[in-house]
Amino acid sequence: MSHRALRPVDLAREAGVSTQQIRNYADAGILPPAERTAAGYRRFDTRHREALLAYRALAKGYGWEAARTIMLAVHDGDLTGALALVDACHAALHQQRLALRATGEALEAVAGQDPGGPAAPQSALRIGEVAALLGVRTSALRVWEAAGLLTPQREPGTGYRWYGPAEVRDARMIHMLRQGRYPLARIGDVLDGLRRTGSTEALRAALAERGAALASTAVAMLEGSARLHEYVTGAAGR
């Protein structure tokens, strides 16, 4: 089967990158090996175009590093390894969905708790005790405090931090949201709404936004998988 000759600039224009980036992809093994002219210039063709489109599509869903590793495995003849990585990425996305659902359920429960209720600590806790309760480092609590998310009381004289029931509840919510990869600024919106009005609307909005992002990633993975399928089946037929 013949292949139409393509210049680096042709590939660059199609992918929206520089010609140097095309050369970098070739050097990194993301594109299949290219023959060279007598003058040392690479000869690209439609195989390289297909590999380029597959890589760029994979990167949107699986991330740049995973996409690179997948393409390297394909070009090393290790299709099984490439597909195993694809499967692992899909499994990781599924776990993120499950974690999001669990986080949402837990946050709704924590948000609805009375800070002074029976489930809350009956006395103020020091920073080390709160860290142990949540399973985080004390440095994490200090970061959250510096970001304005927590406002523990200070013991006169010593300056030791004391966390009352409300602060412990908020710390629980921050920890859960951080596990869901929410930025600190968004967590601030959730806590502000809860403190001012008792509303969990911001919480629900944050969870919905995360769910939409996961759905978008799943669609991008689907497109990337389709491009990879086109590439590997086309290569097998050559």
Disulfide bonds with the S-S distance in Angstrom:
none
